Amino acid sequence: MSILLKNGSVLVGETFQNVDVLIENDTIAAIGADLSCEGEIIDCTGKTVLPGLVDLHVHLREPGFTYKETVQSGTAAAAAGGYTTVCPMPNLNPVPDSLPHLQLQLEAIDRDACIRVLPFGAITVGEKGQALSDIPRLAPHCVGFSDDGKGVQAGAMMREAMTLVKAAGSFISAHCEDESLLEGGSIHKGEYAALHSMRGISSASEYVPIQRDIELAAETGVQYHVCHISARESIEAVRRGKARGVNVTCEVTPHHIALTDMDITENDGRFKMNPPLRSAEDRQAIWAGLQDGTIDCIATDHAPHSAEEKGRGLEGSAFGTVGSETAFAVCYTHLVKTGVLTLQQLARLMSSAPAAIIGRRAEIAVGEAADIAVFTLDEKFTVDPSNFVSKGKSSPFTGMELWGVTELTVCAGNIVYRRK
């Protein structure tokens, strides 16, 4: 099967070039001017051609919670956002804490995924923090280990996990949350909570376990990654860890990049996520962390729920928001259009940088996998969740005008999304 992408502005290395890209089967066969093809020719004039996006943090909800999302719907939604690789978290039923449990998830992936899906195994049995999962046997079949949705509360348990994960040649992606510091909150313990007399979630509940884990990572030598970083103290802890030579990386989400707690409107569950939207000062620290390299990549934390679960207001709704289909446009609008980052920097943060964390590559070069996303950057749209491919429709960006429309996504040489 051959596909020729003609006349696009193609990111080759660190520069954009007006060239054609020839795909043969699952590989990029040639890059250059005036290429020809016996297969399908797609005119990309006026469009931007990037490496397929890589998401280190999604929730596909299968097995166990298919009323929220499935492998089929979740990967189709990711493809609609330009993603060609996603890494789903293990808060499933059953939790992938053993090979038999993981096998159920792998069967669904093999059957229904339209893009590359690399699942995380659980750090602890049932994500309960009481006993370690079967890390040595799971490691060859998982991209890494996480208890996302829950923090590992005991330092001794995390140290033991890090030791086993290090020996298995894998890495830990940690949801950092000290449950003793949550104070029963639903949103950030900041200005909005004070104005509305609501209990808040402190930044300390995030940065205290990050500080602990960085020390443990320094001790054990494990590759350690921080999920959905949101607080300025957390970012500074990672910055200090990197300066010491600790093998630590971190990710940030589009909603923490674009929004603050003061963007919450009314008592609306679509603004409830974990970690919560934090202060303008925290958002400024996120932008600075992206600029100086402290924050390594952008991940969606796409977390779909049913309409009923998200319709109970800020205090009663489930934590989580969808993001696969809006992530690139949110980041392009709020980072590139505003001059915080260049388009090249954004592309790296959403493709090659997350790929490198999991030991993979994401670039447009001859001989590389034909994983490519095509966008129209100078077109804007209004976010309307009724048009989402995902089963989840709860988005804090509903009604927001964004720039950057996904035109085409190619994964392993197959067209997995094409704009209608």
C-alpha positions as CSV (number, residue, x, y, z in Angstrom):
1,M,0.0,0.0,0.0
2,S,1.4,3.4,-1.0
3,I,0.3,6.9,0.1
4,L,1.9,10.1,-1.0
5,L,1.4,13.3,1.0
6,K,2.0,16.1,-1.4
7,N,3.1,19.7,-0.9
8,G,2.8,19.9,2.9
9,S,4.9,21.9,5.4
10,V,6.7,18.9,6.9
11,L,8.6,18.8,10.1
12,V,11.8,17.1,9.2
13,G,14.2,17.1,12.2
14,E,13.8,20.6,13.7
15,T,12.8,22.5,10.5
16,F,9.7,22.7,8.4
17,Q,10.3,21.9,4.7
18,N,7.9,22.1,1.8
19,V,8.3,18.5,0.6
20,D,6.4,15.3,-0.2
21,V,6.3,12.3,2.0
22,L,6.0,8.8,0.4
23,I,4.7,6.0,2.5
24,E,5.2,2.4,1.4
25,N,3.4,-0.2,3.5
26,D,4.2,0.8,7.2
27,T,7.3,2.8,6.5
28,I,8.3,6.3,5.3
29,A,10.0,5.4,2.0
30,A,11.1,8.8,0.7
31,I,11.0,12.6,1.5
32,G,11.6,15.1,-1.2
33,A,10.2,17.3,-4.0
34,D,8.0,16.1,-6.8
35,L,7.7,12.5,-5.6
36,S,5.3,10.2,-7.5
37,C,3.2,7.3,-6.3
38,E,1.0,4.6,-7.7
39,G,-1.3,4.6,-4.7
40,E,-3.3,7.3,-3.1
41,I,-2.1,10.9,-3.4
42,I,-3.2,13.4,-0.8
43,D,-2.8,17.1,-1.3
44,C,-1.4,18.7,1.8
45,T,-1.0,22.2,0.4
46,G,-1.4,24.7,3.2
47,K,-1.3,22.0,5.8
48,T,1.2,21.1,8.5
49,V,2.6,17.5,8.6
50,L,3.9,16.4,12.0
51,P,5.1,13.1,13.5
52,G,2.2,11.2,15.0
53,L,1.4,12.3,18.5
54,V,2.3,10.1,21.5
55,D,0.2,10.2,24.6
56,L,1.7,8.7,27.8
57,H,-1.5,9.0,29.8
58,V,-5.0,7.9,28.7
59,H,-7.8,5.9,30.2
60,L,-9.5,3.5,27.7
61,R,-11.7,2.0,30.4
62,E,-11.6,-1.6,29.0
63,P,-12.0,-4.1,30.5
64,G,-14.4,-3.2,33.3
65,F,-15.9,0.2,32.5
66,T,-16.9,0.0,28.8
67,Y,-20.0,2.3,29.5
68,K,-17.4,5.1,29.9
69,E,-15.1,4.2,26.9
70,T,-13.8,1.2,25.0
71,V,-10.5,0.4,23.2
72,Q,-12.3,1.0,19.9
73,S,-13.9,4.4,20.8
74,G,-10.9,5.6,22.8
75,T,-8.3,4.8,20.1
76,A,-10.6,6.3,17.4
77,A,-10.9,9.5,19.5
78,A,-7.1,9.6,19.9
79,A,-6.7,9.2,16.1
80,A,-9.1,12.0,15.6
81,G,-6.7,14.2,17.6
82,G,-3.6,13.2,15.7
83,Y,-2.4,10.5,18.1
84,T,-0.7,7.3,16.7
85,T,0.5,5.9,20.1
86,V,-1.3,5.9,23.4
87,C,-0.4,4.4,26.8
88,P,-3.5,3.4,28.8
89,M,-3.5,3.4,32.6
90,P,-4.3,0.4,34.7
91,N,-7.3,1.5,36.7
92,L,-9.5,-1.2,35.2
93,N,-11.5,-4.2,36.3
94,P,-9.6,-6.5,36.6
95,V,-6.6,-4.3,37.3
96,P,-3.6,-5.6,35.2
97,D,-1.6,-6.7,38.2
98,S,-0.9,-10.2,36.8
99,L,-0.5,-11.7,33.4
100,P,-4.0,-13.3,33.3
101,H,-5.5,-9.9,34.1
102,L,-3.3,-8.1,31.6
103,Q,-4.2,-10.6,28.9
104,L,-7.8,-9.5,29.0
105,Q,-6.7,-6.0,28.1
106,L,-4.3,-7.1,25.5
107,E,-7.0,-9.1,23.7
108,A,-9.2,-6.1,23.5
109,I,-6.3,-4.0,22.2
110,D,-5.4,-6.6,19.5
111,R,-9.1,-6.9,18.5
112,D,-10.2,-3.2,18.5
113,A,-7.4,-0.7,18.5
114,C,-6.8,1.4,15.4
115,I,-3.5,2.9,16.6
116,R,-0.6,1.7,18.7
117,V,-1.6,0.9,22.3
118,L,1.1,0.3,25.0
119,P,-0.5,-0.5,28.3
120,F,0.8,0.2,31.8
121,G,0.8,-2.5,34.4
122,A,-0.2,-1.8,38.0
123,I,2.4,-1.2,40.7
124,T,0.4,-2.8,43.4
125,V,-2.3,-5.5,43.5
126,G,-5.6,-4.0,42.7
127,E,-4.0,-0.5,43.0
128,K,-4.6,-0.8,46.7
129,G,-1.0,-0.1,47.8
130,Q,-0.8,-3.2,50.0
131,A,1.2,-5.7,48.0
132,L,3.2,-5.4,44.8
133,S,1.9,-6.7,41.5
134,D,3.8,-9.4,39.5
135,I,6.2,-6.9,38.2
136,P,8.9,-9.3,36.8
137,R,6.4,-11.3,34.7
138,L,4.4,-8.2,33.6
139,A,7.4,-6.1,32.6
140,P,8.0,-7.7,29.1
141,H,4.3,-7.0,28.2
142,C,3.9,-3.5,29.6
143,V,5.3,-0.1,28.7
144,G,5.8,0.7,32.4
145,F,4.2,0.6,35.8
146,S,1.7,3.0,37.4
147,D,-1.1,3.0,40.0
148,D,-2.7,6.0,38.3
149,G,-5.8,7.1,40.0
150,K,-4.2,6.4,43.3
151,G,-0.9,7.4,44.9
152,V,1.4,4.8,46.5
153,Q,1.0,6.0,50.1
154,A,3.8,4.0,51.8
155,G,7.4,5.1,51.0
156,A,8.7,1.6,51.8
157,M,6.2,0.1,49.2
158,M,7.4,2.6,46.6
159,R,11.0,1.8,47.3
160,E,10.5,-1.9,46.9
161,A,8.5,-1.3,43.7
162,M,11.3,0.9,42.3
163,T,13.9,-1.7,43.0
164,L,11.9,-4.4,41.2
165,V,11.0,-2.1,38.3
166,K,14.6,-1.1,37.9
167,A,15.7,-4.8,37.8
168,A,13.0,-5.5,35.2
169,G,14.4,-2.7,33.0
170,S,11.1,-0.7,33.1
171,F,10.0,2.6,34.6
172,I,7.4,4.0,37.0
173,S,4.9,6.6,36.0
174,A,3.5,7.9,39.3
175,H,0.2,9.5,40.3
176,C,1.5,11.6,43.2
177,E,-1.2,12.2,45.8
178,D,-0.8,12.1,49.6
179,E,-4.3,11.1,50.7
180,S,-3.7,12.4,54.2
181,L,-3.4,16.0,52.8
182,L,-6.6,15.9,50.6
183,E,-8.9,17.4,53.2
184,G,-12.0,16.1,51.3
185,G,-11.6,18.7,48.6
186,S,-12.9,18.7,45.0
187,I,-11.1,21.6,43.5
188,H,-7.8,23.5,44.2
189,K,-7.4,25.0,47.7
190,G,-7.1,28.5,46.3
191,E,-9.1,31.6,45.3
192,Y,-12.1,30.0,43.8
193,A,-12.6,27.6,46.7
194,A,-12.3,30.5,49.2
195,L,-14.8,32.7,47.3
196,H,-17.3,29.8,47.2
197,S,-16.7,28.4,50.7
198,M,-15.6,25.1,49.2
199,R,-13.1,22.6,50.6
200,G,-9.9,22.5,48.5
201,I,-7.1,20.1,47.5
202,S,-3.8,21.5,48.6
203,S,-0.7,21.6,46.3
204,A,1.2,19.8,49.1
205,S,-0.9,16.7,48.5
206,E,1.0,16.5,45.1
207,Y,4.4,17.9,45.8
208,V,5.1,16.1,49.1
209,P,5.0,12.6,47.5
210,I,6.9,13.9,44.4
211,Q,9.7,15.1,46.8
212,R,9.7,11.7,48.5
213,D,9.8,9.7,45.2
214,I,12.6,11.8,43.8
215,E,14.7,10.8,46.8
216,L,13.7,7.2,46.3
217,A,14.5,7.3,42.6
218,A,17.9,8.8,43.4
219,E,18.5,5.9,45.9
220,T,17.3,3.1,43.6
221,G,18.3,4.5,40.2
222,V,14.9,3.7,38.6
223,Q,13.6,5.7,35.7
224,Y,10.8,7.8,37.4
225,H,8.1,9.8,35.6
226,V,5.6,12.1,37.3
227,C,2.1,12.1,35.9
228,H,0.0,15.2,35.3
229,I,2.2,17.7,37.2
230,S,0.2,20.8,38.3
231,A,1.8,22.8,41.1
232,R,4.7,25.1,41.0
233,E,6.4,23.4,44.0
234,S,6.1,20.1,42.2
235,I,7.8,21.6,39.1
236,E,10.6,23.0,41.2
237,A,11.1,19.6,42.9
238,V,11.6,18.0,39.5
239,R,13.9,20.8,38.4
240,R,16.1,20.2,41.5
241,G,16.0,16.5,40.9
242,K,17.2,16.9,37.3
243,A,20.0,19.2,38.4
244,R,21.2,16.5,40.8
245,G,21.2,13.9,37.9
246,V,18.2,11.9,39.1
247,N,16.5,10.1,36.2
248,V,13.2,12.0,36.6
249,T,10.8,13.2,33.9
250,C,7.3,14.7,34.1
251,E,4.2,15.5,32.0
252,V,1.6,18.2,32.0
253,T,-1.9,18.2,30.6
254,P,-3.6,20.6,28.2
255,H,-6.2,21.6,30.8
256,H,-3.5,22.6,33.3
257,I,-1.7,24.5,30.5
258,A,-4.7,26.5,29.5
259,L,-6.9,26.9,32.5
260,T,-6.8,28.0,36.2
261,D,-9.2,27.5,39.1
262,M,-10.7,30.9,38.3
263,D,-11.9,29.6,34.9
264,I,-14.4,27.4,36.7
265,T,-17.9,28.4,35.8
266,E,-20.9,27.7,38.1
267,N,-21.1,24.3,39.9
268,D,-20.1,22.3,36.8
269,G,-18.6,18.8,37.0
270,R,-16.7,19.3,33.7
271,F,-14.2,21.4,35.7
272,K,-13.5,18.6,38.2
273,M,-10.3,16.7,37.5
274,N,-7.4,15.3,39.5
275,P,-5.1,17.1,40.1
276,P,-7.4,20.1,40.1
277,L,-7.1,23.3,38.0
278,R,-4.7,25.4,40.1
279,S,-3.8,29.0,40.4
280,A,-2.5,31.5,37.7
281,E,0.9,31.3,39.5
282,D,0.9,27.6,39.0
283,R,0.0,27.9,35.3
284,Q,2.9,30.5,34.9
285,A,5.2,27.9,36.4
286,I,4.0,25.3,34.0
287,W,4.7,27.6,31.0
288,A,8.2,28.3,32.4
289,G,8.8,24.6,33.0
290,L,7.9,23.9,29.4
291,Q,10.2,26.6,28.2
292,D,13.2,25.5,30.2
293,G,12.8,21.8,29.7
294,T,11.8,20.9,33.3
295,I,8.5,19.6,31.9
296,D,9.4,16.9,29.4
297,C,6.1,16.3,27.6
298,I,2.4,16.9,27.3
299,A,-0.1,14.1,28.0
300,T,-3.9,14.3,27.9
301,D,-5.0,12.3,31.0
302,H,-8.0,11.6,28.8
303,A,-10.5,10.3,31.4
304,P,-14.0,9.7,30.1
305,H,-17.0,9.2,32.4
306,S,-20.7,8.9,31.7
307,A,-22.9,12.0,31.6
308,E,-24.6,11.0,34.9
309,E,-21.2,10.6,36.6
310,K,-20.2,14.1,35.5
311,G,-23.5,15.8,36.1
312,R,-23.4,16.0,39.9
313,G,-21.7,19.3,40.3
314,L,-18.2,20.0,41.5
315,E,-18.4,18.1,44.7
316,G,-20.5,15.1,43.5
317,S,-19.0,14.4,40.1
318,A,-16.3,11.9,39.2
319,F,-12.8,13.3,38.7
320,G,-11.7,13.4,35.1
321,T,-12.0,15.1,31.7
322,V,-11.7,14.0,28.1
323,G,-8.9,15.4,26.0
324,S,-7.7,13.3,23.2
325,E,-9.6,15.2,20.5
326,T,-8.8,18.7,21.7
327,A,-5.3,18.4,23.1
328,F,-3.3,19.6,20.1
329,A,-5.6,22.5,19.3
330,V,-5.7,23.6,23.0
331,C,-1.9,23.6,23.2
332,Y,-1.4,25.2,19.8
333,T,-3.9,27.9,20.7
334,H,-2.6,28.6,24.2
335,L,1.1,28.0,23.7
336,V,2.1,28.7,20.1
337,K,-0.4,31.3,19.1
338,T,0.5,33.2,22.2
339,G,4.3,32.9,21.7
340,V,5.0,30.8,24.8
341,L,6.5,28.0,22.6
342,T,7.4,27.5,18.9
343,L,5.5,25.0,16.8
344,Q,8.7,22.9,16.7
345,Q,8.8,22.9,20.5
346,L,5.1,21.9,20.8
347,A,5.6,19.1,18.2
348,R,8.5,17.7,20.2
349,L,6.6,17.9,23.5
350,M,3.7,15.9,22.0
351,S,5.6,13.4,19.8
352,S,9.4,12.7,20.0
353,A,9.8,13.6,23.7
354,P,7.1,11.3,25.1
355,A,8.3,8.6,22.6
356,A,11.8,8.9,24.0
357,I,10.6,8.4,27.6
358,I,9.2,5.0,26.6
359,G,12.3,4.1,24.5
360,R,10.7,4.8,21.1
361,R,11.0,7.2,18.2
362,A,8.6,9.6,16.6
363,E,10.0,11.5,13.7
364,I,9.4,12.0,10.0
365,A,12.5,10.4,8.4
366,V,13.2,7.8,5.8
367,G,13.0,4.3,7.3
368,E,10.9,5.4,10.3
369,A,7.4,4.1,11.0
370,A,4.8,5.8,9.0
371,D,3.1,7.5,11.9
372,I,2.0,10.9,10.8
373,A,-0.5,13.6,11.7
374,V,-1.7,16.4,9.4
375,F,-3.2,19.6,10.7
376,T,-4.7,22.8,9.3
377,L,-3.3,25.4,11.7
378,D,-5.0,28.5,10.3
379,E,-8.5,27.2,10.8
380,K,-10.5,27.6,14.0
381,F,-13.4,25.7,15.5
382,T,-15.6,25.8,18.5
383,V,-15.4,22.9,20.8
384,D,-18.7,20.9,20.7
385,P,-18.6,17.6,22.6
386,S,-21.6,16.3,20.7
387,N,-19.1,15.9,17.8
388,F,-16.6,13.9,19.9
389,V,-15.7,10.4,18.8
390,S,-15.1,9.5,22.5
391,K,-18.0,8.2,24.6
392,G,-17.0,10.9,27.1
393,K,-18.5,14.3,26.4
394,S,-17.4,16.3,29.5
395,S,-14.8,18.9,28.6
396,P,-13.8,22.1,30.3
397,F,-13.2,23.6,26.8
398,T,-16.9,23.3,25.7
399,G,-17.7,26.4,23.7
400,M,-14.1,27.6,23.5
401,E,-12.7,28.7,20.1
402,L,-9.5,26.9,19.2
403,W,-7.1,26.9,16.3
404,G,-5.7,23.8,14.6
405,V,-7.9,21.1,12.9
406,T,-6.8,17.5,12.5
407,E,-7.0,16.6,8.8
408,L,-5.5,13.2,8.6
409,T,-3.8,10.6,10.9
410,V,-1.7,7.8,9.5
411,C,-0.6,4.9,11.8
412,A,1.8,2.2,10.5
413,G,0.9,3.3,7.0
414,N,-2.8,3.0,7.5
415,I,-5.2,6.0,7.4
416,V,-6.9,5.8,10.8
417,Y,-8.6,9.2,10.7
418,R,-9.6,11.5,7.8
419,R,-11.6,14.7,8.3
420,K,-15.0,14.5,6.7
